[in-house]
Amino acid sequence: MFAYAMSVGVKNGWLDKKEYGPAVDKAWKALCAHIDRNGNLREICIGTGQEDDIEFYLKRPRTLGDLHGQAPVLWLVRVMLEK
């Protein structure tokens, strides 16, 4: 989601391309390394409620292709294709 937001900011001139463009590209490459042959994003934390314990968040189960992560990647793909 952060990569998508930054890419939209760069595209619309709200964020400096020299400063934020490399961060978007780096995030894009990192995300691509987690996409399988079927287009599913790996290592997505499942949705959860709130807790006061950091370990609760660090040890959350991860899944494949869950829309919590899959949808923002698709948003980013759209912006990246418009470059």
Contact map, one row per residue, 1 for C-alpha under 8 A:
11111000000000000000000000000000000000000000000000000000000000000000000110010000000
11111100000000000000000000000000000000000000000000000000000000000000000000000000000
11111110000000000000001100110000000000000000000000000000000000000000000000010000000
11111111000000000000000100000000000000000000000000000000000000000000000110110010000
11111111100000000000000000000000000000000000000000000000000000000000000000000000000
01111111110000100001000100000000000000000000000000000000000000000000000000000000000
00111111111000000001100100000000000000000000000000000000000000000000000000010011000
00011111111100000000000000000000000000000000000000000000000000000000000000000010000
00001111111111100000000000000000000000000000000000000000000000000000000000000000000
00000111111111111001100000000000000000000000000000000000000000000000000000000000000
00000011111111000000000000000000000000000000000000000000000000000000000000000000000
00000001111111100000000000000000000000000000000000000000000000000000000000000000000
00000000111111111000000000000000000000000000000000000000000000000000000000000000000
00000000111111110000000000000000000000000000000000000000000000000000000000000000000
00000100110111111011000000000000000000000000000000000000000000000000000000000000000
00000000010011111111100000000000000000000000000000000000000000000000000000000000000
00000000010010111111110000000000000000000000000000000000000000000000000000000000000
00000000000000011111110000000000000000000000000000000000000000000000000000000000000
00000000000000111111111000000000000000000000000000000000000000000000000000000000000
00000110010000111111111100000000000000000000000000000000000000000000000000000000000
00000010010000011111111110000000000000000000000000000000000000000000000000000000000
00000000000000001111111111000000000000000000000000000000000000000000000000000000000
00100000000000000011111111100000000000000000000000000000000000000000000000000000000
00110110000000000001111111110000000000000000000000000000000000000000000000000000000
00000000000000000000111111111000000000000000000000000000000000000000000000000000000
00000000000000000000011111111100000000000000000000000000000000000000000000000000000
00100000000000000000001111111110000000000000000000000000000000000000000000000000000
00100000000000000000000111111111000000000000000000000000000000000000000000000000000
00000000000000000000000011111111100000000000000000000000000000000000000000000000000
00000000000000000000000001111111110000000000000000000000000000000000000000000000000
00000000000000000000000000111111111000001000000000000000000000000000000010000000000
00000000000000000000000000011111111000000000000000000000000000000000000000000000000
00000000000000000000000000001111111000000000000000000000000000000000000000000000000
00000000000000000000000000000111111100001110000000000000000000000000000000000000000
00000000000000000000000000000011111111111100000000000000000000000000000000000000000
00000000000000000000000000000000011111111100000000000000000000000000000000000000000
00000000000000000000000000000000001111110000000000000000000000000000000000000000000
00000000000000000000000000000000001111110000000000000000000000000000000000000000000
00000000000000000000000000000000001111111000000000000000000000000000000000000000000
00000000000000000000000000000000001111111100000000000000000000011000010000000000000
00000000000000000000000000000010011100111111000000000000000000011100110000000000000
00000000000000000000000000000000011100011111000000000000000001111000000000000000000
00000000000000000000000000000000010000001111100000000000000001110000000000000000000
00000000000000000000000000000000000000001111110000000000000001111101100000000000000
00000000000000000000000000000000000000000011111000000000000111100001100000000000000
00000000000000000000000000000000000000000001111100000000000111100101000000000000000
00000000000000000000000000000000000000000000111110000000000000000001000000000000000
00000000000000000000000000000000000000000000011111000000000000000000000000000000000
00000000000000000000000000000000000000000000001111100000000000000000000000000000000
00000000000000000000000000000000000000000000000111110000000000000000000000000000000
00000000000000000000000000000000000000000000000011111101100000000000000000000000000
00000000000000000000000000000000000000000000000001111100000000000000000000000000000
00000000000000000000000000000000000000000000000000111111100000000000000000000000000
00000000000000000000000000000000000000000000000000111111110000000000000000000000000
00000000000000000000000000000000000000000000000000001111111000000000000000000000000
00000000000000000000000000000000000000000000000000101111111100000000000000000000000
00000000000000000000000000000000000000000000000000101111111100000000000000000000000
00000000000000000000000000000000000000000000000000000111111100000000000000000000000
00000000000000000000000000000000000000000000000000000011111110000000000000000000000
00000000000000000000000000000000000000000000110000000001111111000000000000000000000
00000000000000000000000000000000000000000000110000000000001111100000000000000000000
00000000000000000000000000000000000000000111110000000000000111110000000000000000000
00000000000000000000000000000000000000000111110000000000000011111100000000000000000
00000000000000000000000000000000000000011111000000000000000001111100000000000000000
00000000000000000000000000000000000000011101000000000000000000111110110000000000000
00000000000000000000000000000000000000001001010000000000000000111111110000000000000
00000000000000000000000000000000000000000000000000000000000000001111111000000000000
00000000000000000000000000000000000000000001111000000000000000000111111100000000000
00000000000000000000000000000000000000001001100000000000000000001111111110000000000
00000000000000000000000000000000000000011000000000000000000000001111111111000000000
00000000000000000000000000000000000000000000000000000000000000000011111111100000000
10010000000000000000000000000000000000000000000000000000000000000001111111110000000
10010000000000000000000000000010000000000000000000000000000000000000111111111000000
00000000000000000000000000000000000000000000000000000000000000000000011111111100000
00010000000000000000000000000000000000000000000000000000000000000000001111111110000
10110010000000000000000000000000000000000000000000000000000000000000000111111111000
00000000000000000000000000000000000000000000000000000000000000000000000011111111100
00000000000000000000000000000000000000000000000000000000000000000000000001111111110
00010011000000000000000000000000000000000000000000000000000000000000000000111111111
00000010000000000000000000000000000000000000000000000000000000000000000000011111111
00000000000000000000000000000000000000000000000000000000000000000000000000001111111
00000000000000000000000000000000000000000000000000000000000000000000000000000111111
00000000000000000000000000000000000000000000000000000000000000000000000000000011111
